[in-house]
Every structure is written in C-alpha cells, then in structure tokens.
Amino acid sequence: MVTVLILGGLANDNARHLLPYLVSLPPTERPAIIRVVDKPLVIPAANAYTAYVDTACREAFKKGTQEGIVEYVQGTLLTEAMRTKAFTLPDKHGGGGKSFDWVFDFTGEISFEAPEAVHVERTLQLALLLGAAAVKHKVGAYVRGIPCFYRLRDDRTGKVGDEGTVSEPWGTMASWHHEAARGLAKLEGLNLVLVRRAVMYGPFTVTGLTPRVLIGEVYKFEGDKLEFLWADSLAQSTIHAADYAAALVKSASWAQSLGSRSAILAAHTEDLPSTLSSDAPISSLLSHSPPPAKKVDEVSAAVFCAVDDCETTQKEIASIIQEVVGVKSGFHGSVISGFAKLNLGDVVEDANDKHLEGWSALLQASDPPISTTIPISPSVPADVLAPHPIAFSNAALKKHTGWAPKYRLNKEIVRETVEGFKREGNWPNAKPRSVSQPPLPVY
C-alpha cells in the first residue's frame, strides 16, 4: 500500500476532494497513510475546523483518523522545520529511512487580487522549497495541481494539451502558479507531473461552476434575466471533482511506475514558456537554492489535462443553470460583449458590486437567514470572466495513465451540488423579491 502526503489545498477544491476519494478506495487500493499538511486548525474527533471543510471531507477525516490511515499536521510549510516534519514518514511506516510514495502539492496563493510580492513568496518560493524537500527525501512521485486559466499560445485553434501545442496562462494568479511549475520542472531528481484541471463541478465544489449557479440565484431573486457575456459557443471545459481526484491518483501512480525524471520526460512532455517580461520580479530568489526558472530558460514537464468528455460550452452551462435555478438565461449581443472586452476590469467590478448587493439581500431573506461568511459566493474575478476559451484535451491523460472520466456535466449533478450545500445551511432558499421592490440592474 502506498504512502501519501497532501500539501495544502483545504481552502480550495483540491485536498477537500482528494482525501475522501482516497479514503473511499477499496481496502486493497487504499493508502497505508495519508498525511495532510495545511495552515487551518483541524481536529476531526472534536469536529473542529477553522476553514471550510465540507461534510464529505469531514467524514473522511473522521473515518480515516479512527482507522489510523489519516493524519493531519497544522503548520506553515515556509519553515524548514515544518517541511522536514511533513516529509518524514511516521515511524511505523518507515520513519526517516523511507520516503512518501506520492506527494500532492496544492500550495500557493489562490487570491486573484494578491500582489506580485505575495505570489513570489507564497507561490513561487514555497513551491521551490517543497520541491527541494521532495528531492532530498526521494519521494516516488510529485504531483502538482495547476489552475484552468490556460489557452493556446498566439490564439491558435485546437485544445490545450493537444500533442505538440504550447499553452500559456492568463491572469496574475495563474501566471505565478505557472512560474512555480516551471521552477519545479527544473529540479533534477523530482519525479514531477503537473495536472491542469478544467472548470470544476460536483458536490461541495466552491469554485468553477458553483459561483455561476449562485449568480443565477441572485438574478432569480431579483426577477431579472441572467445574460452571459461572449458567445454561447465559448468553450468551458469541465471536470467532476471525483474524476479530478482520480486523475491525480492515476498521474501519481504513472509517475512512480516510471521511476525517474528522465523516464517521465521521455514518455510525455509539454513546453512551459515563461510569462515574465524580465527576471526583475524574481531577482530576490535567483541567489537562493534552488533558484527559480529564468525567463530565457527552456523548461518542459509532463502535463496532463483533467477534463471530462462533454465538450462543454457556455450554452450548456446557461441551459443547466436555467433548469436548476429556474432563472431565464441568454447571451448579450456582440455590441455589449465588445464593450465589456475593452473595459473588462470596470465591467467586472460593477457586476460583482451588484451581484454581492443582491446576494446579501438574498441571504438575509432566506429562512433562516444565512451569514455572509459562508464558503460560497457569486463573486467572480476578471480572470474567470475573460473572453478566452477553456478548451482542454484529455487524450494524453487517457493514453498514458488509463484514466477515464466517469461523469458528464448535467442538471442532476448540479442539483445534487445545490442540495448538498442546502443540507449544510450554505445555500439560499428565499423566494423572489416582490415586483414592488427595485430590481437588480443587469450587466
């Protein structure tokens, strides 16, 4: 049985979905130990958590700790002492004389508004330190998740992940996670695989599709029509949370079976061009060990895209939201979309202000009233609303690992997601405002 280390990811849709997947595996496939290391306080026996941990993940923590296969370690991985503690196996599994078979790295700043300096430390520098620790401890496979905000370079046609294509991220957050991936890819002795996930959906997902469904709830509450920017044909590749977890596991197993960095790169590789205009933003780290990848460095790594077979577009998403929420939906014409493209920052700011105003009223009108501190929100950053297709290919993941998606995006799964949040008390249930109240302006 394998030993597993999960670094970070409780605050987003990574560790919270991977842990229940691993714990639910048949006894013959279940890991011998799963250690999760992150900053929030987690005490499964007392049901005490200082970050959002959904019902399914709490059950996995409780079951796993009772059975002795799950261990949680609280701390910041920026300190050397915590990295050493994280990477050292428990004595009964070999202690310092053995290493973890699989490491899943979900660290890095996830705020879209974080300044560059924060990303340099919390995303890039932390990734390099963890990668160096993984090499030192000789882990079997190192899998890092990367965001969905990728498009083909030079706006070429095709899909991200197609053989021979070169992709690049957009937005500050994704760009720094990309630079972190480039730095890891340079490390000799690191058996690295990058897994680029599509737009997430499924029970207890707080990113991906969920904020868009919540926007539909706001417009229904206000009695307005939900109109999307850009064309209905805009690609929005999707992935169910359980299929994403399975892809991570298959990727780790594949990398470990090959046994070395050179064998992994010989089997499958994708170029990772720099997003930097110069080396100035990373100059403070160039003298560190290990240093980040410079702008001129040619870097490549094994990259898989975790995406279902649905070929999802905005049209399907709009249709599902309309059916699940009961809000009328449609698409803005080319004139409004053209204006938005030229003024995206202002349009997103105005839209989020209005969405959150309606959201606050919707939560207060629910029975019972719901706090605004719940883990889900209709706020959508500019990176998500950018007019770029998210069009991914899963061909390489299928070919090399044998992975295949089990789920397809449909209204039943989205309804299941809504019902799961409702059972937790995290989904609004207010009836639409009366027609006498002023409606929310639509953008």
N, C-alpha and C positions, 0 to 999 in steps of 0.2 A: 504493500500500500504506500502511496506517495505521501510526502510531507509538503504542506502548502503554507506560504507566507503571503498575506494580503496587506499591502501598504496603502493606507489612506482610502478614500472613496466612500466613506459613510455619508458624507454630506451631499452626495450626488447619486446617480443611478448606476454605480459600479459595484462596490463591495456589498451594498444592500441587496443586490440581486444575485451576485456570485455566491455569497455564503449560503443562502437557502438552497441553491442549486446543488452545491457540493454536499451539504448535509443530507439532502434527499436522495442522493445516489444509492444504488443497491449496495449492501454491505461489502460485496467483493470489489466494488469500484470506489467506495468512499475513502477519502484520505485518512491516514493514521492520525494526523494532527493538522489542524487549521489554525494558524495564529493570525489574528487581525491586529494591526497597529495603527492607531489614529489618535487625534487630539481630544475628542469628546470623552466624557465620563460614561462608561458602560458597565453596569452591574446587573447581569441577567437575572440572578437569583432574587434581586430586590425589584426587578422591573424598572430600574433606574437608568435613565438616558438623558444626557444634556444636549443631544442633537436628535433630529427626527430619525427614528428607526421604525419602519413600518411593521405592521402586525406579523407578516410572514417572516421578516428578518428577526424580529424578537423571538418568535417561536423557534427559529433555527438556532439563535444564540442560546436559548434556554435548553433545548434538546441537546445541542452539541456540548454544552458545558456539563450537563448532567451525565452524559455518556463519556466525557473525558476526551473528546476529539476537537473541541473548540476552546481556544484561549484568547482572551483579549488583553492587550497591553496598551495602556494610555501613555502618551508622551509625544514630544515633537521630534521628528526624525532629522532635524537640522543639527542636533547634538550628536557627537561621536559616540557617547556612552549609550544613547538610545539606539543608534544604528547597530552597535555591537550586540546589545540585548536583543534587538529584533531578529537579527540574522543567526543568533546562536540557538540551536535546537535544544528543547528540554532534554535533561539527562536520560530519561527513559527512551528517547528516540535517537540517542547518539551523542547529545551534547555538542561540545566543540569539535569532536572528532569526525562529525558528519555534517552535511550541508542540506538545506532545503532542496527538494526536487523541483518545485515550481514556485516562482515568485511572481506575484501580480502587482504591478506598480500603477496606482491610480492617484498619485500625488500631483501637486501643482495647484496654483491659484486658479479658481474657477469663476471668479468675478469678471464680468465683461467690462467693468468700469475701473478695474485696478490699474494703477500707473505702471509704467515700464519698470521702475526700480523694484516694485513688489514682485513682478514676474521674474526678474533677473535672479532674485534671491529664492523665492518660494517655488518657482517652476524650474528654471534652468539649473541654478546651483544645486538645489536639492536633488534633482534627477541625477546629476553627475556624481554627487556624493553617494547616493544609493547604488548607482551602477558600479562605482568603485568598490563598495562594500560587497556587492554581489560577486564581483570578480575575486575579491580576497577570500570569500567564503566558498567559492567554487560551486555556485548553485547550478542546478541542472538545466533550467530554462527560465528566462526572464521575459515576461510579457507585459508590455505597457499599453494601456488604452489611450487613444488619441481622439480628439473631437471630430464631429461630422462636417465641419466647415472647410471642405476641400473642393476644388474644381480643377479641371484640366488646364494646364498652362497654355497661355495665349488663346484662351477661349475656344480650343479645338473641340470638335464634335467627338462623341464617344462617351465612355464611362471611366470614372476614376477607378483605378485598379486593373483596367484592361492591360494586357501584356504589351510592354514597350511604351506605355504612356508615362508622362511626367505630370505630377499634380502639385498644386500649391494651395496653402491655406489662405483664408481671408479673415480679417479682424485681428485685433491685438491679442486676445486670449489664445486663439488657435495658433497664431504665428509663434508665440512663445512656447507653446507646447510642442510645436514643430521643431523649434530650435533645440528644445530639450531632447527630442527624439534624435536629432542629428548628433548631438553630443554623445548620447548613449551608443549610437551606431559606430562611433569611432573607437570605442573601448575594446581593446584586444582581450579575448578571453570571456567576453559577455555573450552568452547564447540568447541573443535578443530577437523577439518578434514583436512587431507593432500591430495592434488591432484597431482599425479605424471603424467606429460604429456609425451606423446610419441614424436617422431620426427615430428615437426610442418610443415604444408604446407598450402597453401591458399593465397589469396590476401594480399599483403603488409607484408608477413612474412619475417623477415630479418635473422632469424635463421633456423635451421632444414634443409629443402630441398634446400632452395634458394642458399646458398653458393655452393652446389654441382652442381646446374644448371649453376652457374656462372663459375665454373671450366670448365664445358663443353664448354661455350662460349669462354674461353681462348684457349682451345685446338682446337676448330674450327678455331679461328682467326689465330692460328699458323700452321694450316694444319696438326695437329697431331691426333693420335688416343687416346681417353680417356680410360685408363685402370685402373680398380679398384683393390685395394688390397683385400685379403681374398676371401673366396668362394662366388659364386653367390647366394648360399642358406643362407647366413648370415642374420638372422632376423633383420629388421629395422622397428619396429612397428611405425605407423604413425597416425596423428590426424589432421583434418582440424581445422583451427583457430576458426571457428564458433561453431564447435562441442565441442571444448575445453571450450569456453566461456559458452556454455550450460551446460557442465559438472560441471563447477564451481558453476553456479547458482543452479543446482539440488542438489549439495552437501550441499550448504548453507541452502537451504530450508529443506532438510532432517535433518540436524543437529539441526536447530531451532525447528523443529516439535517434536524432541525427548526431547528437553528442558534441558538436563543436561549432564555433562561429563560422569557420570556413566551410563546413558542410552545409550549414543553413544558407549561407550566401550563395553557394554553388547550386542549391536547389531552387531558390526563389529570391529575387531581389528587385527593389524599386529604388530609383534615384531620389534623393532628398535634397533638392536645391535650397539654398539659403533664402530667407525672406529679408535679411538685413541689407540696408543700403550701404553700411560700412561696419567695421568692427568696433566702433566707438561705444555702442551700448553694452558690449560685453568686455570692454577693456579691463575692468576691475577683476575679471575672472581669468584672464589669459595667463597670469603667473601662477594660478592655483593648480593643484593636482587632484583630479585630472582637469585639463582645460576644456573649454567648450570648442565646438567646431567653428572655425573662422569662415568668413564669407566666401573665400576662394576655395575652401576645402571641398573636394568631391566626395560625397558621402552617399552610401546606399545601405539598405536594410531589407529584411524580409517584412513585407507589409501585407496584411490581409484586410479585406473589407467585410465587415459583418453586416449583411443586408439580406432581406428576405427575397422571395421570387415575385413580388407583387407588381414591380414597375410602377410604384405609387407616384401619383401626380397631385397637384393641388386640387384637381377636380374631384378625385376620390376622397380626399380629406374633407373638402367642403361638404360633399354629399353625406359622409358619415356623421359629421358634426350636426348637420341639419336634421338627420334622422334621430340621433341620440338625444340631442338637446331640445329639438323642436323649435329651432330658430330658422327663419328664412335666410338663405345664403345666396351669394352671387359673386360677381367679379367687377371691379372698377374697370372702366374703359381705358383705352390707351392714353388719353389725354391726362387723366388723373394719375395713372401709373407713371407716365413720363415726367410729370411734375414731381412726384414722390422720389423718383430716381435721382433727380437733380438736387433735391432738398431732403434727403433721407433722414439725416440727423434731426432736423426740425420736425418732420412728419412723425417720426418715432416718438420723440419727446411729447408732442401734443397728444398722440394716440394713447400713450401709456398714462399720461395725466388723466385723460378722460376715462380710460378703462379702469384705473385704480379708484377714481371717484365713484364710478358705478359699482365697482367691486366692494368698496367699503359699505355702500348703502345696501347692497345685496346681502352681505354677511350679517349686517345688523337687522335686516328684515327676516332673516331665517329663523326657524323655530326648532330649538332655542337659538338665540343669537350666537354667532361664531366669531372668535377672536381673529384679528388680522395677523396674528403671529403664526397661523397655520403654515405648513410647509409648501403649500401650492399657491400659485398666483398667476393672474393673466398678464403680468408684466412681461414684455418681450423685447429684448435688446435689438439694436440695429443689425447685429450680425445674423440674427435669425430671420429678420425681415429683408435681408439683402436680396437683390434680384438675380441671384446665382442659382443654378440648378444644383441639387444634391443628387447626383446620378452615379451610383456605385455598382461595381461588378463583384459578384461573389465567386467567380469562376476559379480563381487561384485558391481560395479557401477550401472550396469543394475538392479541387483536384489534389491538393497536397495533404489535406488532413482527413478527408472523408466526411467532413461536416455537411449537414443538410438542414435547412430550416424546417421546423415543424408547424409554424404558424403563418397565417396570412392575415393582414390587416382587414378587419371587418367590424360592423357595428356591434356585434355581440361581445367582442373583446373590449371595445371601448366602453360599452355599458358595464361590463364586469369591472373595469377600472373605476368608473364612477361609483358603483355600488360599494367597492372596497373602501374608497375614501369616505363614503357616507357612513359606513359602519364605524369608522374611526371618529366620526364627527367633524370631518375636514372638508365636506362638500356642501355648498349652499343648497337650500331647499325652498327659498322664498318664491312666492307666486309673483308674476309680473306686476310692475307698478300699475296703478290705476291710470287711465288715459288722461286724468286731470293733472297729473304730475308732468313736469317738463322732461322730454326725452333726452337721452344722451346723444350729442352730435356724432355723426358717423364720418370717419375718415377712411 
